[in-house]
Amino acid sequence: MLVPVNPQKAWKYRSLLFPVVLPKTAVLEIRNRSQHKRPVRLVCDGKKFGEVFEVAISFVDRAVSLLEFSDPKLRADYIKKLVDKIIGPPRDD
């Protein structure tokens, strides 16, 4: 499943609005076409990989831990803090 980081502000971050379910056989290849203008930092499963130009993502059959919030405000606050920490605050472009 490909999940957007901050779907509430998709227009600012140019991200997806909703999660996308991909088949197990899919290989997702992502390339940054504007590396000189907007460097991309990769964070996957909580691990920082630094700046990347391209990345290929494929399915691995193992368990993952999920975090679920019962309070929508707590969820929104957590997502904002996470986005600001990983991506940085929004830029005015």
C-alpha positions in Angstrom: 0.0 0.0 0.0 1.3 3.4 -1.0 0.2 6.0 1.6 0.5 9.7 1.2 2.4 11.5 4.0 0.0 14.5 4.3 -3.1 14.0 2.2 -4.9 17.0 3.8 -2.5 19.3 2.0 -1.9 17.4 -1.2 -1.9 20.5 -3.3 1.0 22.0 -1.3 3.1 18.8 -1.3 1.9 17.5 -4.6 1.1 14.2 -3.0 -1.7 11.6 -3.4 -5.0 12.3 -1.8 -5.7 8.6 -0.8 -3.7 5.4 -0.2 -3.2 3.2 -3.3 -3.2 -0.6 -3.1 -0.6 -2.2 -5.4 -0.3 -5.9 -6.3 2.5 -7.9 -4.6 4.3 -8.2 -7.9 4.4 -4.4 -8.5 7.8 -2.6 -8.5 7.3 1.1 -7.9 10.0 3.3 -9.4 10.3 6.9 -8.4 12.6 9.5 -10.0 13.1 13.1 -9.1 13.0 15.1 -12.3 14.0 18.3 -10.5 16.9 17.2 -8.3 18.6 20.6 -8.7 15.5 22.5 -7.7 13.9 20.2 -5.0 16.0 17.6 -3.4 14.1 14.6 -2.2 14.8 12.9 1.2 13.7 9.3 1.6 12.3 7.9 4.8 11.1 4.3 4.7 9.7 2.4 7.8 11.1 5.0 10.1 14.7 4.8 8.6 16.3 7.9 7.0 18.1 7.2 3.8 19.0 10.8 3.0 18.8 12.5 -0.4 17.9 10.3 -3.4 17.5 10.8 -7.1 15.6 7.6 -7.8 14.3 4.6 -5.8 12.7 1.3 -6.6 10.3 -0.2 -4.1 9.0 -3.8 -4.1 7.0 -6.1 -1.9 8.6 -8.0 1.0 6.5 -10.6 2.9 6.9 -9.7 6.6 4.9 -8.2 9.4 4.7 -4.5 10.1 3.6 -2.4 13.1 0.7 0.0 12.6 -0.2 3.1 14.6 -3.9 4.0 14.9 -5.3 7.1 16.5 -8.9 7.1 18.0 -8.9 11.0 18.2 -8.8 12.8 14.8 -7.2 15.9 16.3 -4.4 13.9 17.8 -3.9 12.2 14.4 -3.8 15.5 12.6 -1.3 17.0 15.1 0.9 13.9 14.8 0.9 14.0 11.0 1.7 17.7 11.0 4.7 17.2 13.4 5.8 14.2 11.3 5.7 16.1 8.0 7.5 19.1 9.5 10.2 16.9 10.9 10.8 14.7 7.9 10.0 17.0 4.9 10.2 20.4 6.6 7.7 23.2 6.8 5.7 24.0 3.6 7.4 26.4 1.1 5.6 29.3 -0.5 6.2 28.6 -4.2 
